[in-house]
Amino acid sequence: MTDTRAGTARSRRPAVKPGSRAYTVYEYAMLTAGALLMALSFNLFLAPHRLASGGVAGISILLRHTFGWEPAYVQWALNVPLFLLGWKLFGGSASWKTAAGTLLLPLFVYWTRDVGTPTDDPLLSSVFGGVLTGAGLGIVFRSRGTTGGLSILAKILHKYAGLSYGLSTALLDGLVIAAAGLVFAPELALYALLSLFVTSKTIDIVQLGWSASKVAFIISRETEALERAILHELDRGVTRIPAYGGYTGAERPVLMVVIGTSEVARLKEKVRHIDPSSFVWISDTHEVLGEGFRRNMD
């Protein structure tokens, strides 16, 4: 039976065309939603338990508990020079989004400052604070913007050093967490570190998606028969990659196919039936874009 998901995915088109005015509105709506999630995370979980898990938000927690300064005001004050840096490096539309994020996040932090915390457990707060913060940052990054602060530096590292947003954030926020350990207590720094870890993983999930697809590589003596089975029975595209055996020097083409997780068993069954001596390895893959999968490149 043919997997009907492939036909459905092939007919899917982006609801809003990238580059259009409507798409710009969509991106700013994503930016606003992400900033609101981050503000809720700050006031629900992080600030009440002194979890300074990095960034300008973490610095504002340190300064509030040290000097009593309002976190929203601290965030606005610290974000200005970083916004100017972002304007210089990214310019144009990216900096307009950064300006919007720089204004919106502290504004939402101020508006939700009295929301209260649903738990007195710092462990729960570190986990759920990390999830909400990561989800908010991931949504903001998908809108191709930032919320100012150290996220600008994370974006710089992502663009020029090729690091993931999660890793970039972790590197930049380490000093803030270390300071939290000195100002508050080592235990709170450990909770903040846990929250940062959860944040980085959540960002990657929002950016890359769950590992819902697999990429399989097959070396077989029955290359043509396997190609036909994959194309006509699994209804998946397949690529033949020229290769040669390292020991024999004989030509050994490698078949590469991207499949959904639910199709792995069917693929292995086909390979086992056609050539039980095949060499197969299957790996996780993320953000599969193109025919038969997700068509939207943004």
Secondary structure, 3 states (H helix, E strand, C coil): CCCHHHHHHHCCCCCCCCCCHHHHHHHHHHHHHHHHHHHHHHHHHHHHHCCCCCHHHHHHHHHHHHHCCCHHHHHHHHHHHHHHHHHHHHCHHHHHHHHHHHHHHHHHHHHCCCCCCCCCCHHHHHHHHHHHHHHHHHHHHHCCCCCCCHHHHHHHHHHHHCCCHHHHHHHHHHHHHHHHHHHCCHHHHHHHHHHHHHHHHHHHHHHHCCCCEEEEEEECCCHHHHHHHHHHHCCCCCEEECCECCCCCCECCEEEEEEEHHHHHHHHHHHHHHCCCCEEEEEEECCCECCCCECCCC
